[in-house]
Structures are given as C-alpha cells and as structure tokens.
Amino acid sequence: MSNRRSALGRGIGALIPPAPPVSDVGAGPARSEGKQTEIPIEAIDANPEQPRRRFEAVELDRLADSIRQHGVLQPIVVRRAGERYELVVGERRWRAARAAGRDTIPAVIADFTSEGLLEIALVENVQRHDLNPMELAHAFRALAHSGLTQEEIGRKVSLDRSTVANHLRLLELPRDLQEDVEARRISAGHAKALLQVANPERRRHLRDRVLREQLSVRAVEQLARGHAGPRAKRAAKAVAGSDPNLERVLDGLRQRFQTRVRIQGDARRGRVEIEYVGDGDLQRITAILLGDV
C-alpha cells in the first residue's frame, strides 16, 4: 500500500504537514511544495472529482461572514495544474473566501495524481459529514469503476460494506427521486423503501404521500410491501411461511454474504437468491461461494 493510501486511512489531517502561520498579504503563485502559503483565489480551479455537488447558500454566506471577521483559519489543499492550481480539499472555504472578497487564500500545495483526487475529496467530505446520500452513492460508484471493491471503498471511508452497497442501490432510483434525496425532501431510508415498488406510477403516488403525510420510514416500508411486484410478494410469502430452521439458515446467509438473500420454497425444495450490486460485489460473493476467501 502506498504512503498516500496510508495517509487516507489515518484521516485527512495526515495529508497536510504542519506549517507556521503566514501573514495575510497578497502573493504570487507559490513554489514551495508541502508548505503553507498564500495563493491568488482566481488562480485556483475546482476539483472535477469533487463528490459534493450541493453547496447551501446559507452555509456559504455564514462562512463568508466568519472569514471577513477572522480570516481563513485552516488552509485549503491544492495541487499544481500547469500554471494554475486545482483544489483537492477545501472547496467550501475557497468559495466562501471568494464571496468574502478576498484576493488570496492560505493553501498547502501537495503532489497528488488524478486518480487520487476523488479518494481524498471523498474521505474529507465523509469525515466532515458534508455529503448527502446521493453524493456518496455517485462517489462510491466512481471509486467502484476505478477498480475498488465495495469492501475496499468501505475501508477507505470507515463504513461497512453493506452501507456502501445500500448507497449504490439508490442509483437505481429514477432521477426525480434521486433529486428528492439530494434536496433532503425524503431520506435515504424512504428512498430504499420506495425501491421495493416496481410500478413507477405507484412509486410516485407513495412518494407524494411521504411528503404530504410525513410518513415514517417504517410506514413506507409497510406500504411498499403492499405495492411490491408479484416476484417480491412471492419471495416475502415464502420467507414468511418458512420454518424456524429455514429462517436461521436465511439469517446465516445474510450475515455471511452481507447482502440481501431470499429463499423461495421450503426445507425440501426451493431456490436461494443472492443479490449483488456491481461487478466488484459479484466478485466478492463469487469468492465466498468458491471458498477463495
């Protein structure tokens, strides 16, 4: 494992070396790697891999007011991009400093490759609890496309593999419901319950009820089961009618595979379904089935 990945495991603070404070004066482009310096705000571009896509105007205004009074208390982290700089950590501070009318901002210049930008920005945002569930889901998918398994993603952000898988399932929602989650009109729990409803029109009707009646997640889960498709209903009926021994087997399988498992049939004859999300999850489950882990 590289030093950069080890630093991620210890938290975002491990990426920023200690540096003495500098005076708040204008300066040209910095040339000292790893040291805190002042960089012109207009010479910095946003991180294209930034997982956070929503910046609340009220929060930015509040931070801008604080910066006007006290300055930027913690440096941002940037990397070189030709004659300019690219943000790695601290986009909210950068945006607020610009709104506060500052010409420069304290920054640390670090050497990161493009493939590491998403990992670093994701860790920083997760540690600050700055990402909504859909932003996490998109970031997890991008990391999965880069070749990481769900288990590896979970280790990087200190989350269980099942939590990563549950976030990835949110990407199965239609775009309008994803926007509801992003805007916090419905929670991730509501969204996962709505995924049980196969019919788009019924799903939309139930979503409207969630907003209108402020339904709890548990209530939506119960209503969603009533709207589930024939296949889901048969699976639920099969599990509900199983004997205690079969239920224990089902619990053991879910614990072992850390994903949704269904048993249809009885102790004499039936079928076991194991759900996976993405190629990495399929490989993980296959390795367990084949005894490779």
N, C-alpha and C positions, 0 to 999 in steps of 0.2 A: 504494500500500500504506500502511495506517495506521501510526502510530507504535507502536501496541500490537503489530501483527503483526511490525514490525521488531524490537521488543524480544524477541519469541519466537524469532526467528531467531538472536539473539545469546546466548540461554540465559536460564534463569530468573533468574539474578542481575541481569539488566538491568531486571527488573521492580521490584526493591527498592532504593530510593535509600539511600545511606549515611546513617547516623544515629549519634550518640553513644550510648554505653550509658546505661541508666537504672537507678535503684536498684530493688531488688526489693521494692516496697511495694504494698499494695492501692491501687486507684484506681477511680474511677467510669468510665462509658463515655467512651472517648476521643473528641475532637472535632477532632483535627488530622490532616488528610489527608496521607499520604505520610511521616509521621514515626513513629519507633518509640515505642510507649507500652505501658502495661500495661492489659490488658482482662480483666474477670472471665471465667473459663473457662465459667461457666454461662450467660453472655450470648452464647455462640458456638454456632452450629449447623453441622452437617456440610455439605459441598458435595454437593448432589444429583447433580452431574455428575462426581463423583469416579470415575475409571476403576478405581482399586484397590478390589477388593471383599473381599480376604482380608487380614487383619492377624494375623500369627502371635503367639500369646500369649507365647511365649518371648522374641521380639524386643521386644515391648512391655514386658514385665517388666524386661528388661535396660536398656532406655532409661529406664524409670521409676526404676530404681536410680541410673542416671547423673544424672538430673535432681535426685534427692534430694541427691546429693553436690555437684553442680556447677551446678545450675540449668539453665535453657533457654538454650543458647549462641547459637542462631540464631532470630530472630523468625519467627513464622508470618505469613502474609499473609491478610488478611480484606477483605471489602467490607461496606458497610452494607446491612442488610435491615430497613428500618423502624427500630424501637427496638432491634434486635438486630444481630448480625454473622453473616456467612456465610463459612466457610472457603474460601479459594482455594488456598493452598499450606500444607502442614504438618500434615495430619490425624494422622499418626503421632505427631508431637510433642505435639499437642493431646490426643490420647488418653492418651499416657504421662504428661503433666503432670497430667491429671485423676486418673490412677491413683496418681501420686506424692503426691496430697493437696494440690496447690497450689490456691490460690484465684484467682490471676491468671496471665497468660502474656504475655510480650513479643510485640507484634504491630505490623505495619505495615498501616494502612488504605489501600487502593488503590481506585480507581474503575474497576470492570470491569462491562461489560454481561453479561447472562446468556449470550449467545451465545458469549462468550469464555471462560467458566469451564472448559469441557471442554478446549479447546485448551491453556490454561495449566496445568491439572492434569495433562494428558497429557504435556506437554513435561517438567514437573518430574519426574514418575514415570519417564519413559523415561530421562532423564539420570541418575537415581539407580538405574536398573535394578531398580525396585521392582515392576514388573508381570509377572504370568505371561502366557503366550501367549494364553490365552482373554480375559484382561482387556484386552490390547492389541487383540484381534480385535473385542470389543464396542465399544471406544473408537473404533477405525477405522471401524466401521460407523456409529456415531453421527455422526462427522465427515462420512462419505460422505452420510448422509441430510441433513446440513445444506447440502449442495451442493458439497462439495470433491471433486475427483477424487483417484484413488489417487496420482497424481504429486504433487499439492499436499500431500496428507497426508504423503507420504514426505519432502518438503522440510521440513515443519514439525518433524519428529522426526529428521531426518538419517538416513533409511533409504531403501533402494532401493524403487522402485515394486513390484518383484517380491516383496520382503519383505512389503509391505503386502498384496498380493494373496494370498500364501501364508497369512498370518494370517486373512484373511477367509474363505478356504476352510475353515478349522477350524470355522466356524459351520455347515457342512453336516453336522457330526458329530451323532449323537443326544446328548441331554442327559447321559446317563450317561457317555459317553466324554469329553464336554467337562469333566465334573467330575473325571475321571481326570487330565486335563491340568492343571486348576486346582490339584488336590492334589499335582501332580508325581509321580503314580504312573506315568505314561507321559510321554514327551517330545513336543514338537510334531512332531519328525521321525517318531516312531512313529505319531502321530495321522494325519499326512499319508499315511503308507503304508497305514494302515487304511482310508482313504477310497477306496482302489482296490478294496476288497472290496464288491461290491454287495449280497450276501446278508447281512442283519442277523445271522442265526444264525452264519454262518461268520465274520463280523467279530467277534462276541462270543467265539467259540472262539479266534480268533487273538489277541484282546486278552488272554484268560486265559493263553494260552501266553507272551505277552510278560511278564506278571507272574510266572508260575510259573518260567519258564526264564531270565528276564533276557536276552531276545533283543536283539541289536543292531538298530539301525535298518536296516542293510543286509540283515540276515537277514529282518526283517519285510517289507521291500520285495520280496525274492525270493519269500517265501511268499505275499504279497498278489497278486503277478502270477499265481501258480498258482491263486488263488481269484477272479481277476478275471472279470467277466461276459463274455458272448460278444462284445459290441461291443469291449470293451477288448482282448480276446485277438486279435480280427481286426486291430485297429489296430497292436498290437505286432508281429504276424506280418508285416503289410505293411511296417512300418518295417525290421524285421529282414531282410526279404528284398529290400530296395531296393538299387539300385546305388550306388556311391560318389558319383556326381554328384547323385543324389536326396538322399542323406544330407547333402551340402554345402548343398543348397537348404533342407533342413529346418533345419539349424543356422542358416543365414542368416535364415530366417523367425522362428525363436525369438529370435534376437538383436534383430531389427527390432521385433517386437511385444512382447517381454519378457513372454511368457506361454506356456502350453502349446500347441503346434501339432502336429497329426497329419497325415500324408499316407497315404492309402489308395489303393493302385493302383501303377502303375509310371510310367516316364517318358513313356509314350504316352497313358495314360488313367488318371484317378483323381480323387480328391477331397481338398481341403485343409480341415481343420477348425481353427479358431482359437478358443481358449477365452477367455471373459471372465467376470468376477465383478462384478456390479453395473452400474448404469446408467452411472456415470462411466467404468468400464473399457470398456464398449461404445462410448461416445462417443469415447474416446481411440483405440481401434482403428479405428473408422469414419473418424476424421480422418486417420489414417495411410493407410488404403486409398484415400481420396478425394484424397490429396495436399494436405490442408489444414494440414499441419504440416511 
